[in-house]
Amino acid sequence: MRVFARENANWFIFAAIAAPSVRFCSKRTKDLRNSRRNPLLTFGTRFANATWKRAGKSAHEVMKEKTPDTKTSEVATEALAPSETPLYLTRDPEDVLTISSLFRAVWVLLIVLALSTGINIYLSLRKADRIVIDRSSGRVVELNNRDYGSTETVSISPDTPTTTDKKYLVKEFLAALYAVEQANRESQVNKLLRMLDPDLSIAMATRLKQNGVLAAEKAESVNSSWELQDLTIDENDPYVLRAIGIRKIRRKAAGQDVEESVQLKAKFLLKDSPSSPVRNDNNLRTGFTILRFRVEPVNGKSVSPVTLIADEAEQETAAAPSPNAIQGQ
C-alpha cells in the first residue's frame, strides 16, 4: 500500500495542479470561440482539454493496474504486523560513564575542600610557636617550641610568680597611694584599688569616700612625691613584705604653701591571685593581690615653708659676712 501510494502521488499532484488551469482556459476559450476573435487561443483550448482527458485516463488506468486485491493487501498487512517491534528508550553508555566520572570528581573535590577547611581552622586556633633569641649573644634559646638550652642572660622555665613580682606589686601600690598628681589622681586610685583583694578594695573605697580624702587633696592642691628607701621580704613568711620610705607633701595650709615630710613604714600581706588567668591587668600581671596592709609614721611630721634650692643659697650668702668687711674690722 505504501509503495502504491508513493508511485501514484505524481499523477494526483499533476491532476490537482492542471485542473484549475484547464478549467480557466476552457471558460476563457468558450468566450473567445463565441466571438471567433482569436483562432490561436481556440487551438490552445483544444490542446488543454485533450491533455486533461489524457491525464485523467492515464491516472485511472494506473490506479486500476496498481491497486492490489483485498486479499493481497490483507496478507501484506499480516506479513508486516509481526515485523513491527516495540520501541525502548535507552541512555548512551558513554553518557552514563561521563556522568558517573563527574560525580566521582565532585566527591573528590568536596573531600579536599573539607580537609582544607579543617586544616585552616586548626592552624588559626592553635597557639603560635614560641621563638626566643638572646640578642646580646645572638644565640637561639627556643625555636618552634623546642628548647635549645639557656644563655648567660636568658633562661626559660615554667611561669611561676616569684619574689620579684611581689616586690613590684608593693612598689607600684605605694607609688599610686602616696605619689599624688591631681591631673591623674582618679586613675591612680582606681589602679591601687584593683591591686587589693575584693573585700579590702570595697572597704578602702568606702573609707576614702566617707573621710573625703580625695576632695580634701583637691581643695588643698596637694602634690606629693614618694621615695622608697627599703623593701624586704619577711624571713619567716614569704608572703609578708616590709617597706619604708619618705613622703613629701606640698599643699596649701592657712593660705600659705607648705611642705611636709614624713617617713612611713608599711607592712603588707599578699596572697596568690584567685582569678584566672593568674597574671592579669588588675594585679599588674604579677600573680598576687594585697590581702592586708598597714602604714605607720616612723617619726613626727616636719613642716616647713616651700623653698627652692636657689632661695636657700641666697639665704646662706646673706648670712655669711663678706671678706672685705672682716678686713675692715
C-alpha positions in Angstrom: 0.0 0.0 0.0 2.8 2.4 0.8 4.5 1.6 -2.5 1.3 2.1 -4.4 0.6 5.5 -2.9 4.1 6.7 -3.4 4.2 5.7 -7.1 0.9 7.3 -7.9 1.4 10.5 -6.0 2.9 12.3 -9.0 -0.3 11.7 -11.0 -2.6 13.0 -8.4 -0.4 16.1 -7.9 -0.3 16.8 -11.7 -4.1 16.4 -11.9 -4.7 18.8 -9.0 -2.4 21.4 -10.5 -3.6 21.1 -14.0 -7.4 21.1 -13.2 -7.8 24.8 -12.3 -5.7 26.0 -15.2 -7.6 23.8 -17.7 -10.9 25.0 -16.4 -9.8 28.6 -16.6 -8.6 28.1 -20.2 -11.8 26.3 -21.1 -14.0 29.0 -19.8 -11.9 31.7 -21.5 -11.8 29.9 -24.8 -15.6 29.4 -24.8 -16.0 33.1 -24.7 -13.4 33.6 -27.4 -14.9 30.9 -29.5 -18.3 32.5 -29.5 -16.7 35.8 -30.5 -14.4 34.0 -33.0 -11.7 36.6 -32.5 -8.5 34.5 -31.9 -8.1 31.1 -33.6 -4.7 30.5 -31.8 -6.4 30.5 -28.4 -9.0 28.1 -29.7 -6.2 25.7 -30.6 -4.7 26.1 -27.2 -8.0 25.3 -25.5 -8.4 22.2 -27.5 -4.9 21.1 -26.6 -5.5 21.7 -22.9 -8.8 19.7 -23.0 -7.1 16.8 -24.7 -4.3 16.9 -22.2 -6.6 16.9 -19.3 -8.6 13.9 -20.6 -5.4 12.0 -21.3 -4.1 12.7 -17.8 -7.3 11.6 -16.2 -7.4 8.5 -18.3 -3.9 7.6 -17.5 -4.3 8.1 -13.8 -7.4 5.9 -13.8 -5.7 3.1 -15.6 -2.7 3.2 -13.4 -4.9 3.1 -10.3 -6.6 0.2 -11.7 -3.4 -1.7 -12.6 -1.5 -0.8 -9.4 -4.3 -1.4 -6.9 -3.8 -4.8 -5.2 -6.6 -7.1 -4.4 -8.3 -7.0 -1.0 -6.8 -10.4 -0.1 -3.4 -9.4 -1.2 -3.5 -6.3 1.0 -4.7 -8.3 4.0 -1.8 -10.8 3.5 0.7 -8.0 3.2 -0.7 -6.4 6.4 -0.5 -9.7 8.3 3.1 -10.2 7.0 4.2 -6.7 8.1 2.5 -6.9 11.5 4.9 -9.3 13.2 7.9 -7.3 12.0 6.8 -4.2 14.0 8.6 -4.3 17.4 8.1 -2.0 20.4 10.5 0.9 20.9 12.6 1.3 24.1 14.4 4.5 25.2 17.9 3.8 26.5 20.9 6.0 27.6 24.1 6.1 25.7 26.7 4.0 27.7 29.3 6.7 27.1 26.9 9.3 28.5 26.3 7.3 31.6 30.1 6.8 32.1 30.7 10.5 31.8 28.1 11.4 34.4 29.5 8.8 36.8 33.0 10.2 36.3 31.7 13.7 37.0 30.0 12.6 40.2 33.3 11.0 41.4 35.2 14.1 40.6 32.7 16.2 42.6 33.0 13.9 45.6 36.8 14.2 45.5 36.6 18.0 45.4 34.3 18.0 48.3 36.6 15.9 50.4 39.6 18.1 49.5 37.6 21.2 50.4 36.6 19.7 53.8 40.2 18.8 54.6 41.4 22.3 53.6 38.7 23.9 55.8 39.6 21.7 58.8 43.4 22.4 58.4 42.8 26.2 58.2 40.6 26.1 61.4 43.2 24.1 63.3 46.0 26.4 62.2 44.0 29.5 63.2 43.1 28.2 66.7 46.4 26.6 67.7 48.9 28.6 69.8 51.7 30.4 68.0 55.2 28.9 68.0 57.5 30.5 70.5 60.8 31.8 69.3 63.3 33.2 71.8 66.6 34.7 70.7 69.2 36.3 73.0 70.1 39.5 71.2 73.2 40.1 73.4 74.9 36.9 72.1 72.7 36.1 69.0 72.1 32.6 70.3 68.7 30.9 69.8 67.2 29.9 73.1 64.0 28.4 71.8 62.7 27.9 68.3 59.3 26.4 67.3 58.6 25.4 70.9 61.9 23.4 71.1 64.2 24.3 74.0 67.9 24.8 72.9 69.2 25.5 76.4 69.8 28.8 78.2 72.4 31.5 77.9 74.2 33.7 80.4 71.4 36.2 80.3 68.3 34.3 79.2 66.7 31.1 80.6 63.3 29.5 80.1 61.4 27.9 82.9 57.7 27.4 83.8 55.8 30.6 84.5 55.6 30.9 88.3 55.3 34.2 90.3 58.5 35.0 92.1 59.7 37.4 94.8 60.4 40.0 92.1 56.7 40.0 91.3 55.8 40.6 94.9 58.2 43.5 95.3 57.0 45.1 92.1 53.3 44.9 93.2 54.1 46.6 96.6 56.3 49.2 95.0 53.5 50.2 92.5 50.9 50.3 95.2 52.9 52.7 97.4 53.6 54.9 94.4 50.0 55.1 93.4 48.9 55.8 97.0 51.5 58.4 98.0 52.7 60.0 94.8 49.8 62.4 94.2 49.2 64.2 90.9 45.9 66.0 90.6 45.8 65.5 86.8 45.7 61.7 87.1 44.6 61.1 90.7 41.5 59.2 89.8 43.3 56.8 87.6 45.9 56.2 90.3 43.2 55.5 92.9 41.5 53.0 90.5 44.8 51.4 89.9 45.6 50.8 93.6 42.0 49.6 94.3 42.4 46.9 91.7 45.6 45.6 93.3 43.7 44.9 96.6 41.6 41.8 97.5 38.0 42.4 96.5 36.8 42.8 100.1 39.6 45.1 101.1 39.1 47.1 97.9 35.5 47.8 98.8 36.3 48.8 102.4 39.1 51.2 101.3 36.9 52.8 98.6 34.2 53.4 101.2 36.7 54.8 103.7 38.2 57.3 101.1 34.7 58.5 100.2 33.4 58.9 103.8 36.6 60.7 105.0 36.6 62.9 102.0 40.3 62.3 101.4 40.3 62.9 97.7 38.1 66.1 98.0 40.5 67.5 100.6 43.5 66.8 98.5 41.9 68.6 95.6 40.8 71.6 97.8 44.3 71.9 99.2 46.1 71.4 95.9 48.1 68.5 97.3 51.0 67.3 95.3 53.3 64.7 96.8 56.3 62.5 95.9 57.3 59.1 97.3 60.8 57.8 97.8 61.2 54.2 98.6 64.1 53.5 100.9 63.9 49.8 101.6 61.7 46.9 100.6 62.3 43.4 102.0 60.5 40.0 102.4 60.0 38.6 105.8 62.3 35.6 106.5 59.5 33.7 108.3 56.7 34.3 105.8 57.4 34.8 102.1 54.0 36.5 101.7 54.8 39.3 104.2 56.7 42.3 102.9 58.0 45.3 104.8 58.7 48.7 103.2 60.0 52.0 104.4 60.1 55.4 102.6 59.7 59.1 102.7 56.7 61.1 101.5 57.0 64.8 100.7 53.7 66.7 100.5 53.2 70.2 99.2 49.9 71.7 100.0 48.2 75.0 100.9 47.6 75.4 104.7 46.2 78.6 106.2 46.7 80.5 103.0 50.4 79.6 102.7 52.1 76.9 100.7 53.9 74.5 103.0 56.0 71.3 102.5 55.6 68.4 104.8 58.0 65.5 105.1 57.2 62.3 106.9 58.9 58.9 107.0 56.5 55.9 106.7 56.8 52.2 107.3 54.4 49.7 105.8 53.7 46.1 106.2 51.9 44.0 103.5 50.3 40.6 103.5 49.9 39.1 100.0 48.1 36.1 98.6 48.0 34.3 95.3 45.6 35.7 92.8 42.3 33.8 92.9 41.3 34.9 89.4 42.0 33.1 86.1 44.4 33.7 84.5 46.6 34.3 87.5 48.5 37.1 85.7 46.1 39.8 84.7 45.9 43.6 84.4 44.4 44.1 87.8 47.4 42.7 89.6 49.8 44.1 87.0 50.5 40.6 85.8 52.3 39.6 89.0 50.0 36.8 90.1 49.5 38.3 93.6 46.9 40.5 95.3 47.2 42.5 98.6 45.2 40.9 101.3 46.0 43.3 104.2 48.3 46.3 104.7 49.2 48.7 107.5 51.1 52.0 107.4 52.6 53.9 110.4 54.8 57.0 110.6 58.3 56.3 111.9 58.8 59.8 113.5 57.0 63.0 113.7 56.0 65.2 110.8 58.3 68.0 109.9 56.6 71.1 108.4 58.5 73.9 106.6 57.6 76.6 104.1 58.1 75.8 100.4 61.5 76.9 99.2 63.7 76.4 96.2 67.3 75.5 96.1 68.2 79.0 94.8 66.4 80.5 97.8 68.4 78.5 100.3 71.7 79.6 98.6 70.7 83.2 98.8 69.9 82.9 102.5 73.3 81.3 103.2 75.1 84.1 101.2 73.3 86.8 103.1 74.1 85.2 106.5 77.8 84.8 105.7 79.9 88.1 106.2 82.0 89.3 103.3 85.8 89.2 103.4 86.1 92.9 102.9 84.0 93.6 106.0 86.3 91.3 108.0 89.4 93.1 106.8 87.9 96.5 107.6 87.2 95.4 111.1 
